[in-house]
């Protein structure tokens, strides 16, 4: 019986450490413009994550409906390093856009994703 209890405690402890490691990744919590939204031409794109980021290894790529890359300024961090901000080099014309992002949290975990939004007339 004592062996069973020790084994059960070992399994519980291991699962707690595994669960904690999963929370360490920088997950996208909010974006402006928001996913699937229709916005006026945004002055900037702001992506807020659950963890602080390393700006040198995090970034945003913006692609229009014709699959062309849109020129963006240098990425900066705000909100204690949790919000990644980039500004389009030019105002965005009406149309659909896809945001591709990649993030490296300060603890070394990588995440990435995509979402779309539209700019109305």
C-alpha positions in Angstrom: 0.0 0.0 0.0 2.9 2.4 0.8 4.4 1.8 -2.6 1.0 2.7 -4.3 0.8 5.9 -2.3 4.4 6.9 -3.2 3.7 6.1 -6.9 0.5 8.1 -6.9 2.3 11.1 -5.3 5.0 10.8 -7.9 2.4 10.9 -10.7 0.6 13.8 -9.2 3.8 15.8 -8.8 4.9 15.1 -12.3 1.6 16.2 -13.7 1.8 19.4 -11.8 5.1 20.3 -13.3 3.9 19.3 -16.8 0.8 21.6 -16.4 3.0 24.5 -15.2 5.3 24.2 -18.2 2.3 24.4 -20.6 1.3 27.8 -19.0 4.7 29.3 -19.7 4.1 29.8 -23.4 3.1 33.2 -24.6 -0.4 32.8 -25.9 -2.2 35.6 -27.8 -4.8 37.1 -25.5 -6.0 40.1 -27.5 -5.3 41.9 -30.8 -6.1 45.3 -32.2 -7.6 45.3 -34.8 -9.3 42.2 -33.5 -9.6 38.9 -35.4 -12.4 38.9 -38.0 -13.2 42.5 -37.4 -13.8 45.4 -39.8 -11.8 48.4 -38.8 -10.8 51.8 -40.2 -7.2 51.9 -41.4 -5.3 51.2 -38.1 -2.4 53.4 -37.1 -0.8 50.3 -35.5 -1.2 46.6 -34.9 -1.1 45.6 -31.2 -1.0 42.0 -30.1 -1.1 41.3 -26.4 0.2 38.0 -25.0 0.0 36.1 -21.7 3.7 36.4 -21.1 6.5 39.0 -21.7 8.2 38.6 -25.0 11.8 38.9 -26.4 11.3 41.6 -29.1 14.4 40.4 -31.0 12.8 37.1 -31.8 9.1 38.1 -32.0 7.4 39.8 -34.9 4.3 40.5 -37.1 3.9 40.0 -40.8 1.0 41.6 -42.6 -0.3 40.3 -45.9 -3.0 41.8 -48.1 -5.6 39.9 -50.2 -3.2 39.8 -53.2 -0.7 37.9 -51.0 1.6 40.9 -50.9 3.6 41.8 -47.8 2.7 45.1 -46.3 5.7 47.2 -45.1 5.7 47.6 -41.3 7.9 49.6 -39.0 10.1 48.1 -36.3 8.3 46.1 -33.6 8.3 47.5 -30.1 7.0 46.2 -26.8 4.6 47.9 -24.3 2.6 46.7 -21.3 5.6 45.2 -19.4 6.8 43.5 -22.6 3.5 41.7 -23.1 2.1 43.8 -26.0 3.9 43.7 -29.4 3.2 46.8 -31.5 4.0 47.6 -35.2 2.9 50.4 -37.4 2.2 50.1 -41.1 4.5 52.3 -43.2 1.5 53.6 -45.1 -2.2 53.8 -44.3 -3.9 50.5 -45.2 -6.4 50.7 -48.1 -9.8 49.0 -47.8 -9.5 45.2 -48.1 -8.7 42.0 -46.3 -5.5 41.4 -44.4 -3.9 38.4 -42.7 -1.7 38.9 -39.7 1.1 36.2 -39.2 2.8 36.5 -35.8 5.6 34.6 -34.0 6.6 35.2 -30.4 9.4 34.1 -28.2 8.6 34.5 -24.5 11.4 35.6 -22.2 11.5 32.1 -20.7 12.4 30.7 -24.2 9.1 29.2 -25.4 8.0 29.8 -29.1 4.5 30.3 -30.3 3.0 31.5 -33.6 -0.4 32.0 -35.2 -2.4 33.9 -37.8 -5.7 35.8 -37.9 -7.5 38.0 -40.4 -9.2 41.4 -40.3 -10.6 43.8 -42.9 -10.3 47.5 -43.4 -13.6 49.1 -44.5 -14.1 51.9 -46.9 
